[in-house]
Amino acid sequence: MHFPAHRSAATVRWLALGIAAALLGPLSCNATDATADGDLTAMSLSDLAKVEVTSVSKTNEVLQRAAATIYVISHDDIVRSGVTSVPEALRLAPNLLVTQSSASAYVISARGLGGNPTAQNFSNKLLILIDGRSVYTPLYSGIYADTIDVMLEDIDRIEVISGVGATLWGANAMNGVINIITRPSYLTKGSYADLGGGNQQQFGDGRYGAGVGDDGAVRVYGFGFHRGAMELADASGAGDGWSKGQAGFRSDWGLAQDTLTVQGDFYRATENVLNSLDGVLLGGNLLGRYEHHDSLSDLQVQAYIDQSEQLGPGGSSGFTVHTYDVSLQDALMLGSRNRIVWGGGERLYTYGITNETELLFVPASRDLTLANAFLQDTIALTGTVNAVLGMKAEDDPFSGWTPLPDARLSWAINDRMTTWAAASRGIRSPTPFDTDVQEKVGTEVFLHGNPDFRPEEVRALEIGTRAQPTDSLSFSIAGFHDHYDDLRTVEPNSATSFVPLYWGNMMRGNTFGIDSWASWQVTDWWRLSPGVTWVRERLTFSPGASGLLGTVQAGDDPGSHASLSSSMNLPHHLTLDAMLRYVGALPSPALPHYTELDTRLGWRMNRTVEFSLRGANLLHARHYELPAAAGEEITRSVIAEARCNF
């Protein structure tokens, strides 16, 4: 998924001195204890296993029993890490690989095939949702990371599923689903302010929430930030700093069995372009959701509209996408053994593109509709064994109706251990980038889209276990084997004419590997959380393929990535959190493996005020996360922050 200056050692010395001063200096004894309610390490591992999730089955279920590879990033994980953006928060999930390529651009992938920007193959096999609103772009199936900012203080949790989620969530949930869930407004009453600044960014957030009558609540928020430019290979500035402002609201109304949520956001950003005028981002959305709950049924009806507009330097190029979506789902209990989830929806995209001289979409505008219907049955075979059978039929504007089946079997061996197995099918639907694009060199077309481009397909097998063998240790491990077909390739025009090139579906093969992580409560004040993902890709070309660019065009992916997180509650109302992350070498274009460290020291002065100091990428003054042909040097940064709830 593509999310389109030298620093001296004094930066590190400043951070080290700040941490030492905070650890050794005198602090107020009137502050609340560091293990106040809601603190990450104040929750036992058993409590964490009982957290309810919704992304696996579209209904509430306990994390320990969910039959999928799912990691939950909690609100307190985000706060204690000190991250300042959604992509950085996603680094906390060990089953995701998050790669920064510029000041505003990130690549996010799961289980390989994360794209290869040098081959114009972008990460496009993950689905991201914010409160049920899909945020991938229909133009190429990826995510523009600079458009998905959320006020981090209002996030309740982020549920990260690695593996196919197509039966419930549809096309493009091919290698995983990321579901960002914000808090209802009745949990965010009062005022909140947050100010921070450092060598790479400055920001300010504010939010106010209040009750409305006996049954309602509302909050309004606003934030703004500036993030500085990264560096080019010659240590000069990349000129890609950017600034953004965003505001929005959420209101929730509830009676005994009925709830209504209405929320919306608006943003505007300017992004610097090296040696050129600024680019501009504009967007907004409005969502309404009605829910009815009774003893037999959980009904939900949702509708939203979304507009996203991007303009290149001086308005020379750009696009506008309007999205209109309506969906319905219901969860029914049929007797004591069957829980049925069914539903459907219709989505309309309408877009217009201002073409560049050398990159065009023909036609430059379209109306695209995406319809779906799904049914899933969770069958209690015994008191401890469940079977899950599901099917979605999705009508894509380019490829028509496609079946997306899923079958899962879970066994709750005991209260602390669950094992599951799954077989699923998913697709990435064709997009205008696959069918309509034209790239020119001068006046000649060098590459064009393929009107007959087929969906990319995956058939996935998975087996996993989630367990808590002792009160102080829990773990999750899942093995997977995915077979891909009809992956996108670059093909010559004909046997006698090399250009214009076109997109083909001439690659297939397998990926296999392991997702694993654990949590170890070393003491009552210290928790360690390691995570490792290991992936191998074995791709080949179909008979008749040209083999241009090699199979690595599907993904310039590392063979492994790992992380080790540490969370400490220290004396004097201090918290110290750190994440050490390792990313293996990239094959082509080649990039050596790297290791980086992020830390945050927090001091809770009282129940309403907290100060913190955070350092990111501390092990190197600068480093590449993508090769120089596709990325920039990411610089070391420090930031001081003050948070206040009142």
C-alpha positions in Angstrom: 0.0 0.0 0.0 1.7 3.2 -1.1 1.1 6.2 1.1 2.2 8.7 -1.5 19.5 17.4 6.1 22.2 16.0 8.5 21.4 15.8 12.3 24.4 16.0 14.7 25.0 13.8 17.7 23.8 16.7 19.8 20.2 15.6 19.2 20.9 12.3 20.9 22.8 14.0 23.8 19.8 16.3 24.3 17.4 13.4 24.5 19.7 11.4 26.9 20.1 14.4 29.2 16.4 15.0 29.2 15.7 11.4 30.2 18.4 11.4 32.9 17.0 14.6 34.3 13.5 13.2 34.4 14.6 10.0 36.0 16.9 11.6 38.7 15.3 15.0 39.3 12.8 15.7 42.2 9.2 15.3 41.2 5.9 16.1 42.9 4.6 13.5 45.3 1.0 14.5 44.8 0.7 13.0 41.3 -1.4 10.0 40.8 0.3 6.6 40.7 1.7 5.5 37.4 -0.6 2.5 37.4 -3.7 4.6 37.2 -6.9 3.2 35.7 -6.5 2.6 32.0 -2.7 2.2 32.0 -1.4 -0.5 29.8 0.6 -2.5 32.3 -2.2 -2.1 34.9 -4.2 -4.6 32.9 -3.4 -8.3 33.5 -2.8 -10.5 30.5 -6.1 -12.3 31.3 -7.9 -8.9 31.0 -6.3 -8.2 27.7 -7.4 -11.6 26.4 -11.0 -10.7 27.3 -11.0 -7.5 25.2 -13.9 -7.6 22.7 -13.2 -7.3 19.0 -15.5 -6.9 16.0 -13.4 -7.2 12.9 -13.2 -11.0 12.7 -16.9 -11.8 12.6 -18.6 -8.3 12.4 -20.0 -9.0 15.8 -18.6 -8.7 19.3 -16.5 -11.6 20.4 -13.7 -12.1 23.0 -10.2 -11.7 21.5 -9.1 -15.0 23.0 -11.8 -16.9 21.0 -11.4 -15.1 17.7 -10.6 -17.5 14.9 -8.1 -15.3 13.0 -4.7 -13.8 13.3 -5.6 -10.5 15.0 -3.6 -8.0 17.0 -5.3 -5.2 18.9 -3.5 -1.8 19.3 -5.2 -0.3 22.4 -5.7 3.4 23.2 -3.1 3.2 25.9 -0.6 1.5 23.5 -0.9 4.6 21.3 -0.6 7.1 24.1 2.4 5.4 25.7 4.3 5.0 22.4 4.1 8.8 21.8 3.3 8.3 18.0 1.8 11.3 16.3 0.1 9.7 13.2 -1.9 6.7 12.2 0.8 5.1 10.1 3.3 5.4 13.0 0.6 3.9 15.3 0.3 0.9 13.0 4.0 0.1 13.6 2.9 -1.1 17.0 1.2 -4.2 15.3 3.8 -6.9 14.9 1.8 -8.5 12.0 2.2 -5.3 9.9 5.2 -4.0 8.0 5.1 -0.1 7.9 7.8 1.6 5.8 8.2 5.3 5.5 9.3 6.7 2.1 9.0 10.5 2.6 7.7 13.1 5.0 4.1 12.1 4.2 4.2 8.8 2.4 4.2 5.2 3.9 3.9 1.7 2.6 1.9 -0.7 4.7 1.7 -4.5 4.0 1.1 -7.8 5.6 2.4 -11.2 4.7 4.4 -10.0 1.7 3.5 -8.6 -1.7 3.9 -5.0 -0.5 4.5 -3.7 -4.0 7.6 -2.3 -5.7 7.4 1.4 -6.4 10.3 1.3 -8.9 8.1 -1.1 -11.0 5.0 1.1 -10.5 3.5 -1.7 -8.4 2.1 -0.2 -5.2 0.9 -1.9 -2.1 -2.8 -2.5 -2.7 -3.8 -5.7 -0.9 -4.9 -4.3 2.5 -8.2 -2.8 3.5 -8.3 0.1 6.0 -11.5 1.3 7.6 -12.3 4.1 10.0 -15.4 3.5 12.0 -16.8 1.4 9.2 -15.9 3.8 6.4 -13.5 2.3 3.8 -10.6 4.7 3.0 -8.9 3.0 0.1 -8.9 4.8 -3.2 -10.7 3.2 -6.1 -8.1 4.6 -8.5 -5.5 2.0 -7.6 -6.8 0.1 -4.5 -4.2 1.6 -2.2 -4.3 4.2 0.6 -3.1 7.8 0.5 -1.7 7.9 4.1 -1.8 11.7 4.1 -5.6 11.6 4.0 -6.3 9.3 7.0 -5.4 11.3 10.0 -7.5 10.6 13.1 -7.3 12.4 16.5 -5.2 9.7 18.2 -6.6 10.6 21.7 -10.1 9.5 20.5 -9.1 6.1 19.1 -10.5 3.3 21.2 -8.5 0.5 19.5 -7.1 -0.6 16.1 -7.9 -4.1 15.1 -5.3 -5.6 12.7 -6.1 -8.8 11.0 -3.4 -10.4 8.8 -4.9 -12.8 6.3 -7.9 -12.8 4.0 -10.9 -10.9 5.2 -12.8 -10.8 2.0 -16.0 -12.8 3.0 -17.1 -10.0 5.4 -15.2 -7.0 4.2 -15.0 -7.6 0.4 -12.4 -7.1 -2.3 -9.0 -5.6 -1.4 -9.2 -7.3 2.0 -6.8 -9.7 0.3 -3.9 -9.8 2.8 -5.5 -8.2 5.8 -7.9 -5.7 7.3 -7.1 -2.7 9.5 -10.1 -1.4 11.4 -9.7 1.9 13.3 -12.4 2.3 15.9 -12.9 5.6 17.7 -14.5 6.1 21.1 -18.2 7.0 21.4 -18.7 10.6 22.4 -20.2 9.8 25.8 -16.7 8.5 26.8 -15.0 11.7 25.8 -16.8 14.4 27.8 -14.8 17.3 29.0 -11.9 19.1 27.4 -8.6 17.9 26.0 -5.5 19.8 24.7 -2.3 18.5 23.4 0.8 20.5 22.3 4.1 19.2 21.0 7.2 20.2 19.1 10.6 19.1 18.1 13.2 19.2 15.4 10.9 17.5 12.8 7.4 18.4 13.7 5.1 20.7 15.7 1.4 20.1 16.4 -1.5 21.1 18.5 -4.8 19.2 19.2 -8.0 20.2 21.0 -11.3 18.5 21.7 -14.4 19.3 23.7 -17.2 16.8 24.6 -20.5 17.2 26.5 -23.7 15.4 27.2 -26.9 16.4 25.3 -30.1 15.8 27.2 -30.5 12.5 29.0 -29.6 10.2 26.1 -27.0 11.9 23.9 -23.5 13.2 23.8 -21.4 15.1 21.3 -17.8 16.1 20.8 -16.0 18.5 18.5 -12.3 18.5 17.7 -9.6 20.2 15.7 -5.9 19.7 15.2 -3.1 21.0 13.0 0.6 20.1 12.5 3.6 20.8 10.4 6.1 18.0 9.6 9.5 18.9 8.2 11.2 17.6 5.1 13.3 14.5 4.9 16.7 14.3 3.1 18.0 13.2 -0.2 21.1 11.0 -0.8 23.4 14.0 -1.0 22.2 15.2 2.5 20.2 18.1 0.9 16.6 18.7 1.9 14.0 16.8 0.0 11.7 19.8 0.1 8.6 17.6 1.0 7.6 19.1 4.3 3.9 19.5 4.8 1.2 21.1 7.0 -2.4 20.0 7.7 -5.4 21.1 9.6 -8.4 18.9 10.4 -11.7 19.4 12.3 -14.7 17.2 12.9 -17.4 16.0 15.3 -19.2 12.9 16.6 -22.5 12.6 18.3 -24.1 9.5 19.8 -27.7 9.0 20.9 -28.9 5.9 22.7 -32.0 4.4 24.2 -32.5 1.0 25.7 -32.2 -0.9 22.4 -31.5 1.7 19.8 -28.4 3.9 19.1 -27.7 6.5 16.5 -24.2 7.9 15.6 -23.5 10.8 13.3 -19.9 11.9 12.7 -17.9 13.8 10.1 -14.4 15.2 9.4 -12.9 17.9 7.1 -9.2 18.4 6.3 -7.0 20.6 4.2 -3.2 20.2 3.7 -0.4 21.7 1.7 2.5 19.6 0.7 5.8 21.1 -0.5 7.2 19.8 -3.8 11.0 20.2 -4.4 11.7 23.1 -6.8 8.0 23.6 -7.5 4.8 25.0 -6.1 2.9 23.3 -3.3 0.4 20.5 -3.8 -3.0 20.7 -2.0 -5.2 18.0 -0.3 -8.8 18.6 0.5 -11.4 16.2 1.8 -14.3 15.5 4.1 -16.8 12.8 5.1 -20.1 12.4 6.8 -21.3 9.1 8.3 -24.6 8.0 9.9 -25.2 4.7 11.6 -28.3 3.3 13.3 -28.2 0.2 15.5 -31.0 -1.9 17.1 -30.2 -4.5 19.7 -32.4 -7.1 21.2 -32.1 -10.6 22.5 -32.1 -12.3 19.1 -30.8 -9.7 16.7 -28.1 -6.9 16.2 -29.2 -4.8 13.3 -27.0 -2.1 11.8 -27.8 0.3 8.9 -25.0 2.7 7.8 -24.5 5.3 5.1 -21.7 7.7 4.4 -20.4 10.2 1.8 -16.8 11.0 1.3 -14.9 13.4 -0.9 -11.2 13.4 -1.5 -9.4 15.9 -3.7 -5.7 16.2 -4.5 -4.0 18.8 -6.6 -0.5 18.7 -7.9 1.9 21.7 -7.9 0.0 24.8 -8.9 -3.1 22.7 -9.8 -1.3 21.3 -12.8 -2.7 17.8 -12.2 -4.9 16.1 -9.7 -8.2 14.2 -9.1 -11.4 14.4 -7.2 -13.2 11.3 -5.9 -16.7 11.2 -4.5 -17.9 8.1 -2.6 -21.5 7.3 -1.6 -22.0 4.1 0.4 -25.0 2.4 2.1 -24.9 -0.9 3.9 -27.1 -3.1 6.1 -26.1 -6.1 8.3 -27.9 -8.2 10.9 -26.6 -10.7 13.4 -29.2 -13.3 14.4 -29.3 -16.1 16.9 -31.1 -19.2 15.5 -31.6 -21.5 18.3 -28.7 -22.3 20.6 -26.2 -23.3 18.0 -26.3 -20.9 15.0 -25.3 -17.3 14.8 -26.0 -15.8 11.4 -24.4 -12.6 10.1 -25.9 -11.4 6.8 -26.0 -8.2 4.9 -25.2 -6.3 1.8 -24.5 -2.9 0.4 -24.0 -0.6 -2.6 -21.2 1.9 -3.2 -20.9 4.5 -5.9 -17.6 6.1 -6.8 -17.6 9.1 -9.1 -14.2 10.6 -10.0 -12.6 13.1 -12.4 -8.9 13.4 -13.1 -6.9 16.4 -14.4 -4.4 14.5 -16.6 -0.7 15.3 -16.8 1.2 15.5 -20.0 2.9 12.1 -19.5 0.5 10.3 -17.2 -3.2 10.1 -18.3 -6.3 8.2 -17.6 -8.5 7.6 -20.6 -11.4 8.2 -19.9 -10.5 10.9 -17.4 -13.8 10.3 -15.4 -16.0 7.4 -14.5 -18.9 6.4 -12.3 -18.1 3.0 -10.7 -20.6 0.9 -8.6 -19.7 -1.9 -6.2 -22.5 -4.1 -4.8 -22.2 -7.0 -2.4 -24.2 -9.5 -0.4 -22.8 -11.8 2.3 -23.9 -14.6 4.7 -21.9 -16.2 7.5 -23.0 -18.9 9.9 -21.1 -19.6 13.1 -22.1 -23.1 14.2 -21.5 -24.4 17.7 -20.6 -28.0 17.0 -19.8 -28.7 20.6 -19.4 -26.6 23.7 -15.8 -25.9 22.7 -15.7 -26.3 18.9 -17.1 -23.8 16.4 -17.3 -24.0 12.6 -17.6 -20.8 10.6 -18.9 -20.9 7.0 -19.3 -17.8 5.0 -19.8 -16.5 1.4 -19.8 -13.0 -0.1 -20.8 -12.2 -3.7 -19.4 -9.0 -4.9 -20.2 -7.2 -8.2 -17.2 -5.2 -9.4 -17.6 -2.7 -12.3 -14.7 -4.2 -14.2 -15.0 -8.0 -13.5 -18.6 -8.6 -12.5 -19.8 -10.9 -9.8 -17.2 -12.8 -7.8 -17.6 -15.4 -5.0 -15.5 -14.9 -1.9 -15.9 -18.0 0.4 -14.4 -18.6 3.8 -14.4 -21.6 6.1 -13.0 -21.7 9.7 -12.8 -24.2 12.5 -11.9 -23.1 16.1 -11.3 -25.2 19.2 -11.3 -23.7 22.6 -9.0 -26.3 24.2 -9.5 -24.6 27.6 -10.1 -21.1 29.0 -6.6 -20.1 28.1 -6.0 -21.6 24.7 -7.7 -21.5 21.3 -6.6 -23.2 18.1 -8.1 -22.4 14.7 -7.7 -23.3 11.0 -9.0 -21.4 8.0 -9.4 -21.6 4.2 -10.3 -18.4 2.3 -10.4 -16.8 -1.1 -9.9 -13.1 -1.8 -9.3 -10.8 -4.8 -8.0 -7.4 -5.6 -10.5 -5.9 -8.1 -9.3 -4.2 -11.2 -9.0 -0.4 -11.0 -8.7 2.5 -13.5 -4.9 2.3 -13.0 -5.1 -1.3 -14.4 -7.5 -0.6 -17.2 -7.4 3.1 -18.2 -3.9 4.5 -17.6 -1.6 5.8 -20.4 2.0 6.7 -19.8 3.8 8.7 -22.5 7.4 9.5 -23.5 7.1 12.7 -25.4 4.0 12.2 -27.7 4.3 8.4 -27.8 2.4 6.0 -25.6 5.0 3.9 -23.7 2.5 1.9 -21.5 -1.2 1.5 -21.4 -3.8 -0.2 -19.3 -5.6 -3.4 -20.2 -9.4 -3.3 -20.5 -9.4 -7.1 -20.0 -7.4 -7.0 -16.8 -8.5 -9.7 -14.4 -8.8 -9.6 -10.6 -5.7 -10.7 -8.7 -6.6 -13.7 -6.7 -5.4 -15.4 -3.5 -6.4 -18.8 -2.0 -5.2 -18.9 1.6 -4.7 -21.6 4.2 -4.0 -20.7 7.9 -3.6 -22.5 11.2 -2.9 -20.7 14.5 -2.9 -20.9 18.3 -3.5 -18.2 20.9 -2.7 -19.1 24.5 -1.9 -17.9 27.9 0.1 -20.7 29.5 0.8 -18.8 32.8 -0.5 -15.6 34.4 2.6 -13.7 33.2 2.9 -15.1 29.6 0.7 -15.1 26.5 1.4 -15.7 22.9 -0.1 -16.0 19.4 1.4 -17.9 16.5 -0.1 -18.6 13.1 1.3 -20.3 10.0 0.0 -19.5 6.5 0.3 -20.6 2.9 -1.2 -18.4 0.3 -1.4 -19.2 -3.4 -1.7 -16.2 -5.8 -2.8 -16.2 -9.4 -3.3 -13.5 -12.1 -0.8 -11.1 -10.4 -0.1 -7.9 -12.4 2.9 -8.0 -14.8 4.3 -5.7 -17.5 4.1 -7.2 -21.0 5.3 -6.1 -24.5 2.8 -5.1 -27.1 3.5 -8.2 -29.3 6.1 -10.6 -30.5 7.2 -8.1 -33.2 6.6 -4.8 -31.4 8.0 -4.1 -27.9 6.1 -0.9 -27.1 3.6 0.2 -26.0 3.8 -2.1 -23.0 0.6 -3.1 -21.2 -0.5 -4.6 -17.9 -1.0 -8.3 -17.9 -2.0 -11.0 -15.4 1.0 -13.3 -16.0 2.4 -14.1 -12.6 1.4 -16.7 -10.0 3.0 -18.5 -7.0 3.0 -19.0 -3.3 3.9 -17.2 -0.1 4.2 -18.9 3.2 5.4 -18.0 6.6 4.6 -17.3 10.3 3.1 -14.4 12.3 4.0 -14.6 16.0 4.1 -12.4 19.0 4.0 -12.7 22.8 3.5 -10.6 26.0 5.6 -11.3 29.1 4.7 -9.6 32.4 8.3 -9.6 33.8 7.2 -7.9 37.0 4.2 -6.0 38.1 5.8 -2.8 36.6 7.5 -4.1 33.5 6.1 -5.8 30.4 8.0 -7.1 27.3 6.3 -7.8 24.0 8.3 -9.4 21.2 7.0 -10.1 17.7 8.4 -11.8 14.6 7.0 -12.2 11.1 8.8 -14.5 8.6 7.7 -14.7 5.0 9.0 -16.5 1.9 7.8 -15.7 -1.6 8.0 -18.2 -4.4 6.6 -16.6 -7.5 6.8 -17.6 -11.2 5.6 -16.4 -14.5 2.7 -18.0 -16.3 3.4 -19.6 -19.7 3.8 -17.0 -22.4 4.8 -14.2 -20.0 7.7 -11.9 -21.0 9.3 -12.0 -17.6 10.1 -8.3 -17.8 11.2 -6.8 -14.4 11.3 -10.2 -12.8 9.0 -11.6 -10.1 10.3 -9.0 -7.6 8.0 -6.5 -9.3 5.2 -7.9 -7.1 6.9 -6.9 -3.9 10.4 -5.7 -2.8 9.8 -7.4 0.5 12.1 -8.4 3.4 12.2 -12.0 4.4 11.5 -11.1 8.0 10.8 -8.3 10.4 10.7 -8.2 14.1 10.0 -5.9 17.1 10.6 -5.8 20.8 8.4 -3.5 22.9 9.1 -2.6 26.5 6.7 -0.8 28.9 7.8 0.2 32.4 6.0 2.0 35.2 8.8 3.6 37.2 8.9 5.4 40.5 7.9 9.1 40.8 5.0 8.7 38.4 7.2 8.0 35.4 6.6 5.7 32.5 9.3 4.6 30.0 8.4 2.9 26.8 10.6 1.7 23.9 10.3 -0.2 20.7 13.3 -1.8 19.0 12.4 -2.8 15.4 14.3 -4.8 12.8 13.6 -5.1 9.1 15.4 -7.6 6.9 17.2 -6.7 3.6 15.2 -5.9 0.5 16.1 -7.9 -2.6 15.6 -5.6 -5.6 16.2 -2.7 -5.6 18.5 -3.9 -2.8 18.6 -2.3 0.6 20.5 -3.7 3.6 18.7 -4.7 6.8 18.3 -2.1 9.5 17.4 -1.7 13.1 15.9 1.3 14.8 14.8 2.4 18.2 11.9 4.6 19.4 11.5 5.6 23.1 9.2 7.8 25.2 9.6 9.0 28.7 6.3 10.2 30.3 5.7 12.0 33.6 2.1 12.1 34.9 2.1 15.3 37.1 -1.5 14.6 38.2 -4.7 13.0 36.8 -5.1 15.8 34.2 -1.6 16.7 33.1 1.2 14.6 31.6 4.5 15.6 30.0 6.6 13.5 27.8 9.8 13.4 25.7 10.0 11.1 22.7 12.9 10.1 20.4 12.3 8.3 17.1 14.9 6.5 14.9 17.5 7.0 17.6 20.2 4.6 16.3 21.0 6.5 13.1 21.1 10.2 12.2 19.4 9.1 9.0 18.4 5.9 7.3 16.6 4.5 4.3 13.5 2.3 4.7 13.1 2.0 0.9 15.9 2.2 -1.7 16.9 5.7 -2.8 15.1 5.2 -6.1 11.8 5.0 -4.2 12.4 6.6 -0.8 14.2 9.4 1.1 16.5 9.3 4.1 14.4 9.3 7.3 15.9 11.5 9.9 16.3 11.1 13.7 13.8 13.2 15.6 12.9 14.2 19.1 9.7 15.8 20.4 8.4 17.2 23.7 4.7 17.0 24.4 2.2 18.2 27.0 -1.2 16.6 27.4 -4.1 17.9 29.5 -7.5 16.4 30.2 -9.8 18.7 32.1 
